[in-house]
């Protein structure tokens, strides 16, 4: 199996082909914005990838006055939230070329509100993240959250006080989505588990490997590049819940693993580095089921609550995720989230909706996955953009800790220790929110396994390939909140 590589996807992608063509057109080379040469206090233009570094620098400089930031993609400007009427902080933001936006909610108060939500409203089928554009926590509840569960979430949101959080119903159900760029298949359940390859990487020992979703890695140990084919790669590390990433090593050490994403129609995008997401930036998702789709980052440090399979009535919580308005469907789990300039951003985790009616999808940050596994990606190194310090949150160096992400939009916080995820399924410390929620043992959820749902509800975006018909599966989360 010398020089084995995951084959390029065929041009024809049944689902979402029209949207894929539109997204592909957007990937054509165009001029990147660069900083202008105006006066020191004149707003400058930035590339989206530069916005996180600027936010990190200002977070360190402003301290408690910093309350997150976001990227205005139309004007290519960075907006920085400043708490209160701190004139020195406002001047510092202007001098850095960003635009100050005075707000009332501090990073600390938003983080405290997130802890309250985690302690009192961690209902399966819910998710929340900080929206820096409104300086509030945005709470979503899917169609399974009704009756007493809805009342519980609603009353908790109201208890946070005016202007702190908003609550909305999300279309469909949140699900894990098993698939990415090229399809990968596992022999579990008669070969019925399908995910997507995220990004090729080099493991810390120099061997070729790839990243995919953690719920895929805990579902099966060995993976093939064809349905019913011989395994070509073996899971080395897998983390779910808490975080959602897996490092899978190619069995043949001579495997060619190019740093690129297949974008369909015989085209590829070269991946040169890892980068942290920025609210407001345009991103692209490639999945083995629905192909190429684009959208916008809408929130960072998102928390998603899945119905636990190992603890009846319990919750498997994944934290530190990137929230987007990009669609995804069954078979897309683990797939690539990237930018036009070739930066790896995320791995498809879960969401709601579909690519016909639209939806929202959550992604595991690549920078955290690289840091936790010790792998390297393209020319960006193991840490990529994630090595920046001084983000709007706890800067402890715990692998997978998302509160330290540069550009973190006030860090809704439940992240201290979230990355202590050694080995597949070793979940002690899991989501590690200070208010509780030990996820020990929850890593064996069997994400993506069709038919595994004990409640009879199809929960995931996993595609059963055993008989060529079943489309259910996924994380088998009883609440229909599942990963892709």
C-alpha positions in Angstrom: 0.0 0.0 0.0 3.0 2.2 -0.7 2.2 5.8 -1.5 -1.4 5.3 -0.7 -3.5 8.5 -0.5 -7.1 9.3 -0.1 -8.4 9.6 -3.7 -9.8 12.9 -4.9 -13.6 13.1 -4.8 -15.4 12.9 -8.2 -16.8 16.0 -9.6 -20.4 15.0 -9.3 -21.8 15.5 -5.8 -25.5 14.7 -5.6 -26.4 16.9 -2.7 -26.0 20.7 -2.8 -24.3 20.7 -6.2 -25.6 24.2 -7.1 -24.5 25.7 -3.8 -21.2 23.9 -4.2 -20.6 25.5 -7.6 -21.3 28.9 -6.1 -18.9 28.4 -3.3 -16.3 27.1 -5.7 -16.5 30.3 -7.6 -15.8 32.2 -4.5 -12.6 30.2 -4.0 -11.1 31.7 -7.2 -8.0 33.8 -6.4 -8.7 37.5 -5.6 -6.8 40.3 -4.1 -6.4 40.2 -0.3 -6.9 43.4 1.7 -3.8 44.9 3.3 -3.4 47.5 5.9 -3.7 51.1 4.7 -1.2 53.8 5.4 -3.5 56.3 7.1 -2.9 58.2 10.3 -2.4 56.2 13.4 -5.9 56.7 14.6 -7.5 56.0 11.2 -9.2 52.5 10.9 -7.1 50.1 8.9 -8.1 47.2 6.7 -7.0 43.7 7.7 -7.2 40.2 6.4 -9.5 38.0 8.4 -6.6 35.8 9.5 -4.8 38.9 10.9 -7.8 39.9 13.0 -7.3 37.2 15.6 -3.7 38.3 16.2 -4.7 41.9 16.6 -7.5 40.9 19.0 -5.0 38.9 21.0 -2.6 41.8 21.3 -5.4 44.2 22.3 -6.8 41.7 24.8 -3.5 41.7 26.6 -3.1 45.4 26.5 -6.7 46.3 27.6 -7.1 43.7 30.3 -10.6 43.8 31.8 -11.7 46.5 29.4 -11.5 44.1 26.5 -14.9 42.3 25.8 -14.2 40.5 22.5 -14.0 41.5 18.9 -15.3 40.7 15.5 -14.4 41.1 11.8 -16.4 43.3 9.5 -15.9 41.4 6.2 -17.5 44.1 4.0 -15.1 46.8 5.2 -12.3 44.4 6.2 -12.1 46.1 9.6 -11.7 44.8 13.1 -14.2 45.9 15.7 -13.1 45.7 19.4 -15.6 45.8 22.3 -14.5 48.1 25.1 -16.4 47.9 28.4 -17.8 51.2 29.7 -16.3 54.6 28.9 -12.6 53.8 29.4 -11.1 56.5 27.2 -7.6 55.1 27.4 -8.8 51.7 26.1 -10.7 53.4 23.3 -7.6 55.3 22.3 -5.5 52.1 22.3 -8.0 50.4 20.0 -7.9 53.4 17.6 -4.2 53.5 17.6 -4.0 49.9 16.7 -6.1 50.6 13.6 -9.3 48.9 14.9 -12.7 50.3 15.6 -13.7 50.6 19.3 -17.3 49.6 20.2 -18.3 50.5 23.8 -20.5 47.8 25.4 -21.9 47.0 28.9 -21.1 43.3 29.4 -17.6 42.4 30.4 -15.8 39.2 29.6 -16.1 38.2 33.2 -19.8 38.8 33.4 -20.4 36.8 30.1 -18.3 34.0 31.4 -20.2 33.9 34.6 -23.5 33.8 32.7 -22.2 30.9 30.7 -21.4 29.0 33.9 -24.9 29.6 35.1 -26.3 28.2 31.8 -24.1 25.2 32.2 -25.2 24.6 35.8 -28.9 25.2 35.3 -29.8 24.8 31.6 -27.6 22.1 30.1 -30.6 20.5 28.5 -29.9 18.0 25.6 -30.7 19.9 22.4 -29.3 23.3 23.5 -26.3 25.3 22.5 -24.9 28.7 23.3 -22.0 31.0 22.3 -21.1 34.7 22.7 -22.0 37.0 19.9 -19.6 39.9 20.1 -21.7 41.9 17.6 -24.5 42.2 20.2 -22.3 41.7 23.3 -24.7 38.9 24.5 -24.8 35.2 24.8 -26.9 33.6 22.1 -28.8 30.5 23.3 -30.4 28.1 20.9 -32.8 25.3 21.5 -33.7 22.7 18.9 -37.1 21.1 18.2 -36.7 18.5 21.0 -36.6 21.1 23.7 -40.3 21.5 24.6 -42.5 21.7 27.7 -40.7 21.7 31.0 -37.3 21.6 29.3 -38.1 24.8 27.3 -39.4 26.5 30.5 -36.2 25.6 32.3 -34.0 27.1 29.6 -36.2 30.2 29.2 -36.3 30.9 32.9 -32.5 30.5 33.2 -31.9 32.9 30.4 -34.3 35.5 32.0 -32.5 35.1 35.3 -29.3 36.3 33.7 -30.7 39.8 33.5 -31.6 42.2 30.7 -29.1 42.5 27.8 -27.1 39.4 28.9 -28.6 36.6 26.7 -31.1 35.9 24.0 -33.0 32.6 23.4 -34.3 31.3 20.1 -35.6 28.1 18.6 -33.3 26.4 16.1 -34.7 24.8 13.0 -34.5 21.0 13.0 -32.4 19.2 15.5 -28.7 19.5 16.4 -26.8 16.4 15.3 -23.4 15.0 14.9 -22.5 14.7 11.2 -20.3 11.8 10.4 -18.1 12.8 6.9 -15.4 16.2 5.3 -13.4 16.4 2.2 -13.0 12.8 1.1 -15.2 10.0 2.5 -13.7 7.5 5.0 -15.4 4.3 6.1 -15.2 2.2 9.2 -15.8 -1.6 9.4 -17.9 -1.2 12.6 -21.5 -2.2 12.3 -20.8 -4.1 9.0 -19.0 -1.2 7.5 -21.8 1.2 8.3 -19.9 4.1 9.7 -19.0 7.0 7.4 -17.1 10.2 8.2 -15.0 12.7 6.3 -11.3 13.3 6.3 -10.6 16.8 7.7 -6.9 17.6 7.1 -3.8 15.6 6.4 -1.1 16.2 9.0 2.2 14.9 10.3 2.0 13.2 13.7 4.6 14.1 16.4 6.6 11.0 15.5 6.8 12.1 11.9 4.3 9.6 10.5 1.6 10.6 8.0 -1.9 11.1 9.6 -5.1 13.0 9.3 -7.5 14.8 11.6 -11.2 14.0 11.8 -14.0 14.3 14.3 -13.6 12.8 17.8 -17.0 11.1 17.7 -15.8 9.3 14.6 -12.7 8.2 16.3 -14.5 6.7 19.3 -17.0 5.0 17.0 -14.4 2.8 15.2 -10.6 2.2 15.4 -9.8 1.4 11.8 -10.8 3.4 8.7 -10.8 2.7 4.9 -10.9 5.0 1.9 -13.7 2.9 0.3 -16.8 1.2 1.4 -16.0 -2.3 2.5 -12.3 -1.8 1.6 -9.3 -2.8 3.7 -8.4 -0.4 6.5 -5.7 2.1 5.6 -5.5 4.1 8.9 -5.8 3.5 12.6 -7.0 5.9 15.3 -4.1 7.1 17.4 -6.0 9.6 19.6 -9.7 10.4 19.9 -11.5 12.8 22.2 -15.3 13.1 22.6 -17.1 14.6 24.4 -15.4 17.7 26.0 -13.7 18.3 22.6 -14.4 16.6 19.2 -11.2 15.6 17.4 -9.3 12.5 16.4 -5.8 11.9 15.1 -5.7 8.9 12.7 -2.4 7.5 11.5 -2.0 6.0 8.0 -0.9 2.3 8.4 1.6 2.6 5.6 4.4 5.0 6.6 5.0 5.8 2.9 1.5 7.2 2.4 1.5 10.5 0.5 -0.6 12.9 2.6 -0.7 16.2 0.7 -1.7 19.3 2.7 -4.8 20.2 0.6 -8.6 20.0 0.6 -10.5 18.6 -2.3 -13.1 21.3 -3.3 -14.8 19.3 -6.0 -14.7 19.4 -9.8 -11.1 18.1 -9.7 -9.9 21.2 -7.9 -8.0 21.4 -4.6 -7.1 24.1 -2.2 -3.6 24.1 -0.7 -3.6 24.3 3.1 -0.6 26.2 4.3 -1.4 26.9 8.0 -3.9 26.6 10.8 -5.8 29.7 11.9 -8.2 30.6 14.6 -11.7 31.6 13.5 -12.9 35.2 13.7 -16.6 36.1 14.0 -17.7 37.7 10.8 -15.2 36.0 8.5 -16.1 33.9 5.4 -15.4 30.2 5.6 -15.8 27.1 3.4 -16.8 23.6 4.4 -16.1 20.5 2.4 -18.0 17.3 3.1 -18.1 13.9 1.5 -21.9 14.0 1.4 -22.9 17.6 0.5 -19.7 18.9 -1.1 -18.6 22.5 -0.8 -20.6 25.1 1.0 -19.7 28.5 2.4 -20.9 30.8 5.1 -19.9 33.0 8.0 -18.5 32.5 11.5 -21.3 33.6 13.9 -19.8 32.7 17.3 -16.8 31.3 19.2 -16.4 29.3 22.3 -19.7 27.6 21.7 -21.1 25.0 24.0 -23.4 22.2 22.6 -25.2 19.7 24.8 -25.8 16.2 23.5 -27.9 13.5 25.1 -25.5 11.0 26.7 -25.7 7.4 25.5 -23.7 6.0 28.4 -25.6 7.8 31.1 -29.4 7.7 30.7 -30.8 11.1 31.2 -27.3 12.6 31.2 -25.6 15.1 28.9 -22.4 14.8 26.8 -21.2 18.4 26.4 -18.8 19.6 23.8 -17.2 23.1 24.4 -15.0 25.6 22.7 -16.6 25.1 19.3 -16.9 27.5 16.3 -20.5 28.4 15.4 -21.4 29.1 11.8 -24.3 29.5 9.4 -22.8 26.9 7.1 -25.0 23.9 6.3 -24.1 20.3 6.7 -25.7 16.9 6.5 -25.3 13.2 7.3 -21.8 12.0 6.4 -20.1 15.4 6.7 -18.6 14.8 10.2 -14.9 15.5 10.6 -14.8 17.4 7.3 -12.7 20.5 6.5 -13.6 24.1 7.5 -11.1 26.4 5.8 -10.6 29.9 4.3 -10.1 31.1 0.8 -6.4 31.7 1.4 -5.7 28.1 2.5 -6.0 28.3 6.3 -7.3 25.3 8.2 -9.9 26.4 10.7 -12.2 23.6 11.9 -13.4 20.0 11.8 -17.2 19.5 11.3 -18.7 18.4 14.6 -22.5 18.9 14.6 -25.5 21.1 14.0 -29.1 21.4 12.8 -30.9 21.9 9.6 -29.7 20.8 6.1 -28.3 22.1 2.9 -31.8 22.6 1.3 -33.4 24.7 4.0 -30.2 25.9 5.6 -28.9 25.5 9.1 -26.2 26.1 11.6 -23.1 23.9 12.1 -20.5 23.8 14.9 -16.8 23.0 14.3 -13.9 21.8 16.5 -11.1 24.4 16.2 -8.1 22.9 14.3 -5.6 24.9 16.3 -6.8 23.2 19.5 -6.7 19.7 17.9 -3.1 20.3 16.7 -2.0 21.5 20.1 -3.5 18.6 21.9 -2.2 15.9 19.5 1.2 17.5 18.8 0.6 17.1 15.0 1.7 19.7 12.4 -0.3 21.0 9.5 1.1 22.5 6.3 3.7 25.2 7.0 1.8 26.6 10.0 3.2 24.3 12.6 1.5 22.4 15.4 0.1 25.4 17.1 -0.7 27.4 14.0 -2.5 30.7 14.9 -3.5 29.1 18.1 -0.1 29.8 19.8 -1.1 33.4 20.3 -1.5 34.3 23.9 -3.6 36.9 25.6 -7.0 36.0 24.2 -10.2 37.0 26.0 -10.1 34.1 28.4 -8.2 31.8 30.7 -4.8 31.4 29.1 -3.9 28.1 30.8 -2.0 25.9 28.3 -4.4 23.0 28.7 -4.6 21.1 25.3 -7.9 21.8 23.8 -8.7 24.8 26.1 -10.7 27.1 23.9 -10.9 30.1 26.2 -7.4 31.1 25.1 -8.3 31.4 21.4 -7.1 34.7 20.0 -10.1 36.7 19.1 -12.2 34.8 21.6 -15.4 36.7 21.7 -15.5 37.2 25.5 -15.0 33.6 26.2 -18.2 32.1 27.3 -15.9 30.2 29.1 -16.6 26.6 30.3 -13.2 25.6 29.2 -10.7 25.2 32.0 -9.3 21.8 31.6 -11.4 20.9 28.6 -8.5 19.5 26.8 -7.5 16.8 29.3 -8.6 14.1 26.9 -5.8 11.6 26.8 -6.6 8.6 24.6 -9.8 7.6 22.9 -12.7 7.8 25.2 -10.7 8.9 28.2 -13.0 11.6 29.3 -12.2 12.4 32.9 -12.6 16.1 33.2 -14.6 16.1 30.0 -16.2 19.4 29.5 -14.7 20.5 32.8 -17.0 23.4 33.4 -16.2 24.7 37.0 -19.9 24.3 37.8 -19.9 20.6 37.2 -20.6 18.1 34.5 -18.0 15.5 34.7 -18.1 13.5 31.5 -16.1 10.5 32.6 -16.7 7.5 30.3 -18.9 9.4 28.0 -16.4 9.1 25.2 -17.9 5.8 24.1 -20.9 7.2 22.5 -20.3 5.4 19.2 -20.9 8.5 17.1 -21.9 7.9 13.6 -23.1 4.3 14.2 -26.3 3.8 12.3 -29.0 2.1 14.4 -27.2 2.7 17.7 -29.8 5.1 18.9 -31.5 3.4 21.8 -34.4 5.8 21.9 -35.4 5.0 18.3 -34.6 8.5 17.1 -32.2 9.0 14.3 -29.7 11.4 15.7 -26.7 11.8 13.5 -25.4 12.7 10.1 -23.7 9.3 9.9 -24.6 7.4 6.8 -25.1 3.7 7.1 -23.4 2.0 4.2 -24.1 -1.5 5.2 -27.2 -1.9 3.1 -26.9 1.3 1.0 -30.2 2.6 2.4 -30.1 3.7 6.0 -29.3 7.4 6.4 -29.6 7.7 10.2 -27.1 7.0 12.9 -24.6 9.6 13.8 -24.0 10.1 17.5 -27.2 8.3 18.4 -28.0 11.1 20.8 -31.5 10.6 22.2 -32.4 14.3 22.0 -31.6 14.5 18.3 -28.7 16.8 19.2 -25.9 15.1 17.4 -22.5 15.7 15.6 -21.9 15.6 11.9 
